[in-house]
Amino acid sequence: MSDCLFCKIIAGEIPSDKVYEDENVFAFRDIHPQAPVHILVVPKTHIACAADITADNSAEVARCFEAIAKIAAQEGLNDGFRVINNCGENAGQTVFHLHFHILAGKTLGETLV
């Protein structure tokens, strides 16, 4: 999608602090971190949000979670981490390209953030 912020980041049109990339997934540090470690993991295929996951594109989600495990190991997140997805405006989604937040680096407790 030509007007999608994350598609532009994946394409290299907008700079990012990349932490991981393979043929299907791109991950970069959030510019407004909510924890000492805050990484966004996005499929390279544009999917607007979790509500748009289908049998035809669900493998992209699996690839994201495979990448999340690799990123957690690469970042040394041995004490745990949280993965969050927001779907829709009322859930706090601001960029409508499916993405997963990895949060870590402090005790997160039982609350959402």
C-alpha positions as CSV (number, residue, x, y, z in Angstrom):
1,M,0.0,0.0,0.0
2,S,1.6,3.2,-1.2
3,D,0.4,5.4,1.7
4,C,1.1,2.9,4.6
5,L,3.8,4.1,7.0
6,F,5.0,0.6,7.7
7,C,5.1,-0.4,4.1
8,K,7.3,2.7,3.5
9,I,9.5,1.6,6.4
10,I,9.8,-1.9,5.0
11,A,10.6,-0.5,1.5
12,G,13.4,1.7,3.0
13,E,11.6,4.9,2.1
14,I,11.5,5.9,5.8
15,P,14.4,5.2,8.1
16,S,14.0,2.9,11.1
17,D,16.2,1.3,13.7
18,K,16.0,-2.2,12.2
19,V,16.6,-5.1,14.5
20,Y,15.5,-8.0,12.3
21,E,14.6,-8.8,8.7
22,D,14.0,-11.9,6.6
23,E,12.0,-12.5,3.4
24,N,8.7,-12.2,5.2
25,V,9.1,-10.1,8.4
26,F,10.6,-6.8,9.3
27,A,11.2,-5.6,12.9
28,F,12.3,-2.2,14.2
29,R,12.5,-0.2,17.5
30,D,9.4,1.9,18.3
31,I,10.1,5.6,18.2
32,H,7.9,6.1,21.2
33,P,8.9,3.2,23.5
34,Q,6.6,2.1,26.3
35,A,9.3,0.0,27.9
36,P,13.1,-0.2,27.8
37,V,12.8,-2.7,24.9
38,H,9.9,-1.9,22.5
39,I,10.2,-3.5,19.1
40,L,7.5,-3.6,16.4
41,V,7.3,-6.8,14.3
42,V,5.4,-6.5,11.0
43,P,4.7,-8.9,8.1
44,K,6.0,-7.6,4.8
45,T,2.7,-8.5,3.3
46,H,0.2,-5.7,4.0
47,I,-2.6,-6.9,6.3
48,A,-4.5,-4.1,7.9
49,C,-5.2,-5.7,11.3
50,A,-5.9,-8.9,13.1
51,A,-9.5,-8.8,12.0
52,D,-8.2,-9.3,8.4
53,I,-6.3,-12.5,9.1
54,T,-7.7,-15.3,6.9
55,A,-6.7,-18.9,6.0
56,D,-4.9,-17.4,3.0
57,N,-2.7,-15.0,5.0
58,S,-2.4,-16.6,8.4
59,A,1.0,-18.0,7.6
60,E,2.3,-14.4,7.7
61,V,1.2,-14.3,11.4
62,A,3.0,-17.5,12.1
63,R,6.1,-16.1,10.5
64,C,5.9,-13.1,12.7
65,F,5.8,-15.2,15.9
66,E,8.7,-17.3,14.6
67,A,10.6,-14.0,14.2
68,I,9.5,-12.8,17.7
69,A,11.2,-15.9,19.2
70,K,14.4,-15.1,17.3
71,I,14.3,-11.5,18.2
72,A,13.8,-12.3,21.9
73,A,16.8,-14.5,21.8
74,Q,18.9,-12.0,19.8
75,E,17.9,-9.2,22.3
76,G,18.6,-11.4,25.4
77,L,15.1,-11.2,26.7
78,N,15.7,-14.2,29.0
79,D,13.6,-12.7,31.9
80,G,10.5,-12.5,29.7
81,F,8.7,-10.3,27.4
82,R,5.2,-9.3,26.4
83,V,3.6,-9.4,22.9
84,I,0.7,-7.0,22.2
85,N,-1.4,-6.5,19.1
86,N,-4.0,-3.7,18.8
87,C,-6.8,-4.1,16.3
88,G,-8.8,-1.1,15.4
89,E,-8.9,2.5,16.5
90,N,-10.8,1.8,19.8
91,A,-8.0,-0.7,20.7
92,G,-5.3,1.9,20.1
93,Q,-4.2,0.9,16.6
94,T,-2.7,4.0,14.9
95,V,-1.0,2.4,11.9
96,F,-3.3,0.1,10.0
97,H,-0.7,-2.5,9.0
98,L,-0.7,-5.6,11.3
99,H,2.0,-5.4,13.8
100,F,3.1,-6.9,17.1
101,H,4.7,-5.0,19.9
102,I,7.5,-6.8,21.9
103,L,7.8,-5.1,25.3
104,A,10.5,-6.0,27.8
105,G,13.4,-4.7,29.9
106,K,11.4,-4.0,33.1
107,T,8.9,-5.8,35.2
108,L,5.6,-5.4,33.4
109,G,3.3,-7.0,36.0
110,E,-0.1,-8.2,35.3
111,T,-1.5,-5.0,33.8
112,L,-1.6,-4.4,30.1
113,V,1.4,-2.1,29.8
